[in-house]
Amino acid sequence: MNDRSLSLRRAALAAAMAAAFAVPARAQTPTTFKGIEVDRIVGVVGKHPILFSEVLEAINFARAGGLQLPPDSVGQIRIAREFLGRIVDKEVLVVVATEYKIEVTEAEVSKAVERDVDRARGQFQTEAEFRTALQQEGYGTPEEYRKKAVESAIRDEQQRRAVDSLKAKGRLAPANVTEQEVAAAFEKMQREMPARPATVSFRQVVVKLTPRAENVAQARALADSIRLELEAGANFDSAARRFSMDEGSAAKGGDLDWARRGVMVPEFERWMFALAPGRISPLVETEYGFHLIRVDRVRAAEVRARHILIKPAADSIDVAKARIRGDSVLALWNGGTPYDTLVKRYHDVEEERTIPDGVPRDSLPAEYRVALRDLPVNGLTGVFALPDRRTGLNKWAIVQVLGFKAEGVVTLEEFQENIRKQLREEKSIRRTLDNLRREIYVSLRL
């Protein structure tokens, strides 16, 4: 089970969602909308009325993040209609989320909210200026602003999961993208993008640390003791927050969100799809460590589960042994052993295997920059250390360069497939929302 890989799989859909609900940049800044009653109903989704005050609130929230409005009333109404359309789209997805019983807690969005609040605060030189701006926009205090941000983030996450569920059930409308649309999107992107930096693409083997038998036994004993507490009635969510070593889910009480087959490692997946809701698994051992799994809910082809992960500890002796295995990997690779064979036997699953699209050379960690210096295409580095900030220990890496690209102007060929995929996602979501609008009663009155 790899939270980083799961995040990468969702990246394209998240980009499409962001584009579908993006806030446009505008010029000039008025302070009011004129001629419209604040409590007037300007839209209805199902049985839910949308007040103009909700539209203003959404606009003001965007203004706190940097949105500027045109000074003329025609431009202001146009913006208001755009935001009303977005609110309607979101309410439609809230209906879907309700239908699929999708729930999101504050704990699940708190980190993202704090980041967004800090970003908004960073636009002002002093805390006093930030508070004054919030008061002028009707938020009162940073605490009230944060509360609104939490409510918005929860609904946004509900909507994202609703789209995930629609996709999982095959309900996303198909969409085609023309070459002209791809070219137009690239032209717009090219105007906004700086010159392409010098990049390098590579693949690697990062040698995993293999804890000694006594450390594995200690981890197993801890996991066993936690399971006994859970069987005696201890709260699973609290135990996950206290003990779990999975950084991606521990803060969320071990929640792994909805998952389909083929996402988790086989040993974990077998138990996740076999458990009845509310039951706790026996110890499940994977390459990550020992897991305790509880299934919360089940629906067609998907399961929502929680887990507690206990990882065996490694120490300096294990690091030294890994360094020796790193030398063996380098010798085998130089001797012609296939890369996939080396990855399967030696690679740390928590690390990326390959960066085929390239990464800016200047943004590489210092260890990579030194190791890749003056290396030719297909060349192999020596074994070099990668500090692991979580453990304070070193991992060991061997990298093979796949290619270089010099600094220059980006080309359509480089981005064509990614642009086509993103446009297809955007159009698919838009068509799906339009279809849902026809299924659910929607009335616009602005």
Rosetta blueprint (number, residue, H / E / L):
1 M L
2 N L
3 D H
4 R H
5 S H
6 L H
7 S H
8 L H
9 R H
10 R H
11 A H
12 A H
13 L H
14 A H
15 A H
16 A H
17 M H
18 A H
19 A H
20 A H
21 F L
22 A L
23 V L
24 P L
25 A L
26 R L
27 A L
28 Q L
29 T L
30 P L
31 T L
32 T L
33 F L
34 K L
35 G L
36 I L
37 E L
38 V L
39 D L
40 R L
41 I E
42 V E
43 G E
44 V E
45 V E
46 G L
47 K L
48 H E
49 P E
50 I E
51 L E
52 F H
53 S H
54 E H
55 V H
56 L H
57 E H
58 A H
59 I H
60 N H
61 F H
62 A H
63 R H
64 A H
65 G L
66 G L
67 L L
68 Q L
69 L L
70 P L
71 P L
72 D L
73 S H
74 V H
75 G H
76 Q H
77 I H
78 R H
79 I H
80 A H
81 R H
82 E H
83 F H
84 L H
85 G H
86 R H
87 I H
88 V H
89 D H
90 K H
91 E H
92 V H
93 L H
94 V H
95 V H
96 V H
97 A H
98 T H
99 E H
100 Y L
101 K L
102 I L
103 E L
104 V L
105 T L
106 E H
107 A H
108 E H
109 V H
110 S H
111 K H
112 A H
113 V H
114 E H
115 R H
116 D H
117 V H
118 D H
119 R H
120 A H
121 R H
122 G L
123 Q L
124 F L
125 Q L
126 T L
127 E H
128 A H
129 E H
130 F H
131 R H
132 T H
133 A H
134 L H
135 Q H
136 Q H
137 E L
138 G L
139 Y L
140 G L
141 T L
142 P H
143 E H
144 E H
145 Y H
146 R H
147 K H
148 K H
149 A H
150 V H
151 E H
152 S H
153 A H
154 I H
155 R H
156 D H
157 E H
158 Q H
159 Q H
160 R H
161 R H
162 A H
163 V H
164 D H
165 S H
166 L H
167 K H
168 A H
169 K L
170 G L
171 R L
172 L L
173 A L
174 P L
175 A L
176 N L
177 V L
178 T L
179 E H
180 Q H
181 E H
182 V H
183 A H
184 A H
185 A H
186 F H
187 E H
188 K H
189 M H
190 Q H
191 R H
192 E H
193 M L
194 P L
195 A L
196 R E
197 P L
198 A L
199 T E
200 V E
201 S E
202 F E
203 R E
204 Q E
205 V E
206 V E
207 V E
208 K L
209 L L
210 T L
211 P L
212 R L
213 A H
214 E H
215 N H
216 V H
217 A H
218 Q H
219 A H
220 R H
221 A H
222 L H
223 A H
224 D H
225 S H
226 I H
227 R H
228 L H
229 E H
230 L H
231 E H
232 A L
233 G L
234 A L
235 N L
236 F H
237 D H
238 S H
239 A H
240 A H
241 R H
242 R H
243 F H
244 S L
245 M L
246 D L
247 E L
248 G L
249 S L
250 A H
251 A H
252 K H
253 G L
254 G L
255 D E
256 L E
257 D E
258 W E
259 A E
260 R L
261 R L
262 G L
263 V L
264 M L
265 V L
266 P H
267 E H
268 F H
269 E H
270 R H
271 W H
272 M H
273 F H
274 A H
275 L L
276 A L
277 P L
278 G L
279 R L
280 I E
281 S L
282 P L
283 L L
284 V E
285 E E
286 T E
287 E L
288 Y L
289 G E
290 F E
291 H E
292 L E
293 I E
294 R E
295 V E
296 D E
297 R E
298 V E
299 R E
300 A L
301 A L
302 E E
303 V E
304 R E
305 A E
306 R E
307 H E
308 I E
309 L E
310 I E
311 K L
312 P L
313 A L
314 A L
315 D L
316 S H
317 I H
318 D H
319 V H
320 A H
321 K H
322 A H
323 R H
324 I H
325 R H
326 G H
327 D H
328 S H
329 V H
330 L H
331 A H
332 L H
333 W H
334 N H
335 G L
336 G L
337 T L
338 P L
339 Y H
340 D H
341 T H
342 L H
343 V H
344 K H
345 R H
346 Y H
347 H E
348 D L
349 V L
350 E L
351 E L
352 E L
353 R L
354 T E
355 I E
356 P E
357 D E
358 G E
359 V E
360 P E
361 R H
362 D H
363 S H
364 L L
365 P L
366 A H
367 E H
368 Y H
369 R H
370 V H
371 A H
372 L H
373 R L
374 D L
375 L L
376 P L
377 V L
378 N L
379 G L
380 L E
381 T L
382 G L
383 V L
384 F E
385 A E
386 L E
387 P E
388 D E
389 R L
390 R L
391 T L
392 G L
393 L E
394 N E
395 K E
396 W E
397 A E
398 I E
399 V E
400 Q E
401 V E
402 L E
403 G E
404 F E
405 K E
406 A L
407 E L
408 G E
409 V L
410 V L
411 T L
412 L H
413 E H
414 E H
415 F H
416 Q H
417 E H
418 N H
419 I H
420 R H
421 K H
422 Q H
423 L H
424 R H
425 E H
426 E H
427 K H
428 S H
429 I H
430 R H
431 R H
432 T H
433 L H
434 D H
435 N H
436 L H
437 R H
438 R H
439 E H
440 I L
441 Y L
442 V E
443 S E
444 L E
445 R L
446 L L
